[in-house]
């Protein structure tokens, strides 16, 4: 970073000719200051944009650049940045949906307001990463369609999308009315049954620690349930059954929800795991009565960890 040039770029007394000169020697740090100048002209913005693409979104937001100032063929990353900010043209999205770069198609899948035909193209993309990214950010109707995708990873992404319709989330978390997924990232790559070593020594292995599949895609199903429990759009009636689930992580996530019946909170208060009880203790929805009647922790808890708070029996 050239601190002097950055300082000049921030100086409101700098004349237009010197601003023009700074644009010719700009780097990312100088550009970050130049784009905020109150006296930056449209002509200067047009000159700055092709030099530092990261400046384009801010220049568009300030109204100093128009979509017509951006060539999506020459500057696809700039076009993506504008689309991600809610601007640009539908034609850009259609062109980028066929971009050979998987990374660009993934980024396109996160953009708001994509036309329906673009969403259809991305949903049918040959790379699972693109489809899963779309599932995480797309509209309710497309999320509902992708909830029936044959790959468990796509369904998992749908479970994390807050735009997914509640009835679809309920079906995903309970597995009622949904045909089982046919594949997951684990059985795509290795023969099952398989459990991934958390300390896998393979340097090029990108399976998550603990990933496993015995034909039921259990680790992905578990992550799907975790995301749905975290999703505020998932109906309460669909989640309360997890209060007795053998997975501590699922019960801990359930304990954080603000929409459970009092009886479910009371049931979770008796969990043997400190993590579940601690999460529940932070939940403002549990009510004063449960706070005041908190049950004692297991007898194995040390005296240092069992100090009570005056007026209640929190442990």
C-alpha positions in Angstrom: 0.0 0.0 0.0 1.2 3.5 -0.9 0.0 5.5 2.1 0.8 8.8 0.5 -1.2 8.1 -2.6 -4.1 6.7 -0.6 -4.0 9.9 1.5 -4.1 12.0 -1.6 -7.0 10.0 -3.0 -9.0 10.8 0.2 -8.1 14.5 0.2 -11.2 16.5 -0.8 -9.0 19.4 -2.0 -7.4 17.3 -4.7 -8.1 18.9 -8.1 -9.7 17.0 -11.0 -6.5 16.8 -13.0 -4.6 15.1 -10.1 -7.6 12.7 -9.6 -7.2 11.8 -13.3 -3.5 11.2 -12.7 -4.2 9.0 -9.7 -6.5 6.9 -11.8 -3.7 6.1 -14.2 -1.6 4.7 -11.4 -4.4 3.2 -9.3 -4.2 0.0 -7.3 -6.9 -1.7 -5.2 -6.2 0.5 -2.1 -6.1 3.8 -4.0 -9.3 2.8 -5.9 -11.1 2.1 -2.6 -10.6 5.7 -1.6 -11.2 7.2 -5.1 -14.6 5.6 -5.4 -15.8 7.4 -2.3 -14.8 10.9 -3.5 -17.9 13.2 -3.5 -16.5 15.0 -6.6 -15.8 11.9 -8.7 -17.3 12.4 -12.1 -18.9 9.9 -14.4 -16.1 10.2 -16.8 -13.6 9.4 -14.1 -15.7 6.5 -12.9 -15.7 5.1 -16.5 -11.9 5.4 -16.6 -11.5 3.8 -13.2 -13.7 0.8 -13.6 -11.7 -1.2 -16.1 -8.6 -0.8 -14.1 -9.9 -2.2 -10.8 -12.9 -4.4 -11.2 -13.6 -4.5 -7.5 -14.6 -0.8 -7.7 -17.4 -1.4 -10.1 -20.1 -2.5 -7.7 -19.6 0.7 -5.6 -19.5 2.9 -8.6 -22.8 1.4 -9.8 -24.3 1.8 -6.3 -23.3 5.5 -6.4 -24.9 5.9 -9.8 -21.6 6.8 -11.4 -21.7 3.7 -13.7 -24.6 2.4 -15.7 -25.0 -1.2 -16.8 -24.3 0.0 -20.3 -20.8 0.9 -19.2 -20.0 -2.7 -18.6 -19.1 -5.3 -21.3 -20.1 -8.7 -19.8 -18.0 -10.5 -22.4 -14.8 -8.6 -21.7 -15.5 -8.2 -17.9 -17.6 -11.2 -16.8 -16.5 -10.9 -13.2 -17.6 -7.3 -13.2 -21.0 -8.2 -14.7 -21.4 -10.9 -12.0 -20.6 -8.4 -9.3 -23.4 -6.1 -10.6 -25.8 -9.0 -10.9 -25.1 -10.0 -7.3 -25.9 -6.4 -6.3 -29.3 -6.7 -8.0 -28.4 -4.8 -11.1 -27.5 -5.6 -14.7 -29.5 -7.2 -17.5 -31.3 -10.5 -17.8 -29.2 -11.1 -21.0 -26.0 -11.1 -18.8 -27.4 -13.8 -16.6 -28.3 -15.9 -19.7 -24.9 -15.5 -21.1 -23.1 -16.3 -17.8 -25.3 -19.4 -17.2 -23.3 -21.0 -20.1 -19.9 -19.7 -19.0 -17.3 -22.5 -19.0 -16.1 -21.5 -15.6 -17.8 -23.5 -12.8 -16.9 -20.8 -10.3 -18.7 -18.1 -12.3 -21.8 -20.3 -12.7 -21.7 -20.9 -8.9 -21.5 -17.2 -8.3 -24.4 -16.5 -10.7 -26.5 -19.0 -8.8 -26.3 -16.8 -5.7 -27.6 -13.7 -7.5 -31.0 -12.4 -6.7 -33.8 -11.9 -9.2 -32.6 -14.4 -11.8 -35.0 -15.0 -14.7 -36.9 -18.3 -14.6 -35.2 -19.7 -17.6 -31.8 -19.0 -16.1 -32.8 -20.8 -12.9 -33.9 -23.7 -15.0 -30.5 -23.8 -16.8 -28.6 -23.7 -13.5 -30.9 -26.3 -11.9 -29.9 -28.6 -14.8 -26.2 -27.7 -14.7 -23.9 -30.6 -15.1 -21.8 -29.6 -12.1 -23.4 -30.5 -8.8 -21.7 -27.5 -7.1 -23.7 -25.1 -9.2 -27.0 -26.9 -8.5 -26.4 -27.0 -4.8 -25.5 -23.2 -4.7 -28.7 -22.4 -6.6 -30.7 -24.6 -4.1 -29.3 -22.5 -1.2 -30.3 -19.1 -2.6 -33.1 -19.6 -5.1 -36.8 -18.8 -5.1 -39.5 -20.8 -3.3 -40.8 -22.5 -6.4 -37.3 -23.6 -7.6 -36.4 -24.7 -4.1 -39.5 -26.9 -4.0 -38.4 -28.5 -7.2 -34.9 -29.1 -6.1 -36.0 -30.7 -2.8 -36.8 -33.7 -5.0 -33.4 -33.7 -6.6 -31.9 -37.2 -6.7 -28.7 -36.0 -5.0 -28.6 -35.6 -1.2 -26.2 -32.7 -1.4 -28.8 -30.6 -3.3 -31.5 -31.4 -0.9 -29.2 -30.4 2.0 -28.7 -27.0 0.4 -32.5 -26.6 0.0 -32.9 -27.2 3.8 -30.7 -24.2 4.5 -32.6 -21.9 2.2 -35.0 -19.6 4.2 -37.1 -19.1 1.0 -37.9 -22.8 0.9 -41.7 -23.3 1.6 -42.4 -24.6 5.1 -44.1 -27.7 3.9 -41.1 -28.6 1.8 -38.8 -28.1 4.8 -41.1 -30.3 6.9 -40.9 -33.1 4.3 -37.1 -32.8 4.1 -36.6 -33.0 7.9 -39.1 -35.8 8.5 -38.5 -37.7 5.2 -42.3 -38.0 4.8 -43.7 -37.8 1.3 -40.2 -37.5 -0.3 -38.5 -40.3 -2.2 -35.0 -41.1 -0.8 -32.1 -39.5 -2.5 -30.2 -41.8 -4.8 -26.6 -40.5 -4.1 -24.4 -38.3 -2.0 -20.9 -37.0 -2.1 -19.6 -40.1 -0.3 -21.1 -42.8 -2.5 -20.3 -40.8 -5.6 -16.6 -41.4 -4.9 -16.2 -44.6 -2.9 -17.7 -48.0 -2.4 -20.1 -48.2 0.5 -20.4 -48.7 3.4 -17.8 -46.1 4.1 -16.9 -43.8 7.0 -14.3 -41.1 6.3 -11.4 -41.0 8.7 -11.5 -37.6 10.5 -7.7 -37.6 10.2 -7.6 -38.7 6.6 -4.0 -38.6 5.4 -4.9 -38.2 1.7 -3.7 -34.7 0.7 -6.2 -34.3 -2.2 -9.3 -35.7 -0.3 -12.0 -33.1 0.1 -14.6 -35.3 1.8 -15.7 -33.6 5.1 -14.4 -35.2 8.3 -16.8 -37.9 9.5 -18.6 -38.2 6.2 -20.2 -41.5 5.9 -22.7 -43.5 3.8 -24.0 -47.0 4.1 -26.5 -46.5 1.3 -28.7 -44.2 3.3 -26.4 -41.1 2.9 -26.5 -40.7 6.7 -23.9 -37.9 7.1 -25.6 -35.8 4.5 -29.1 -36.6 5.9 -27.8 -35.5 9.3 -26.5 -32.2 7.9 -29.8 -31.7 6.1 -31.7 -32.1 9.4 -29.2 -29.7 11.1 -29.8 -27.0 8.5 -33.5 -27.5 8.6 -33.5 -27.1 12.4 -31.5 -24.0 12.0 -33.9 -22.6 9.4 -36.5 -20.4 10.9 -38.9 -21.3 8.1 -39.1 -24.9 9.2 -42.5 -25.5 11.0 -42.4 -26.1 14.7 -44.5 -29.2 14.4 -41.8 -30.8 12.2 -39.0 -30.2 14.6 -40.3 -31.0 18.1 -39.8 -34.7 17.5 -36.0 -34.1 17.5 -36.1 -33.5 21.3 -35.3 -37.2 21.7 -33.0 -37.7 18.8 -29.8 -39.6 19.6 -27.7 -36.8 17.9 -26.5 -34.2 20.5 -25.9 -31.8 17.7 -29.4 -31.9 16.5 -30.9 -31.5 20.0 -28.5 -28.6 20.6 -29.7 -26.9 17.5 -33.3 -27.5 18.4 -32.6 -25.9 21.8 -31.7 -22.7 20.1 -35.1 -22.3 18.4 -37.4 -19.6 19.7 -40.7 -21.3 18.7 -40.9 -24.5 20.7 -43.7 -25.4 23.2 -42.8 -25.0 26.9 -42.9 -28.8 27.3 -40.2 -29.3 24.7 -38.0 -26.7 26.4 -38.5 -28.5 29.7 -37.6 -31.8 28.2 -34.4 -30.4 26.7 -33.5 -29.0 30.0 -33.0 -32.5 31.3 -30.5 -33.4 28.5 -27.3 -35.0 29.9 -25.0 -33.0 27.6 -23.8 -29.6 28.9 -23.8 -28.2 25.3 -27.6 -28.8 24.9 -28.3 -27.2 28.3 -26.0 -24.3 27.7 -27.6 -23.5 24.3 -31.0 -23.7 26.0 -29.9 -21.4 28.8 -29.1 -18.7 26.2 -32.5 -18.9 24.6 -34.8 -16.0 25.6 -37.9 -18.0 24.7 -37.6 -20.5 27.5 -39.4 -18.4 30.0 -39.0 -17.3 33.6 -40.4 -20.5 35.2 -37.9 -22.8 33.5 -35.1 -20.4 34.4 -36.1 -20.5 38.1 -36.7 -24.2 38.2 -33.7 -25.3 36.2 -32.9 -28.9 37.1 -29.5 -29.8 38.7 -26.7 -31.0 36.5 -25.6 -34.7 36.7 -23.9 -35.7 39.9 -20.6 -36.0 38.1 -20.4 -32.3 37.5 -17.5 -30.7 39.5 -18.2 -28.3 42.4 -16.5 -25.5 40.4 -18.9 -26.0 37.5 -21.9 -26.3 39.9 -22.0 -22.9 41.4 -25.6 -21.6 41.4 -26.8 -18.2 40.5 -28.7 -16.6 43.3 -32.5 -17.1 42.9 -32.4 -20.0 40.5 -30.8 -23.4 40.0 -28.9 -22.8 36.8 -25.8 -25.0 36.7 
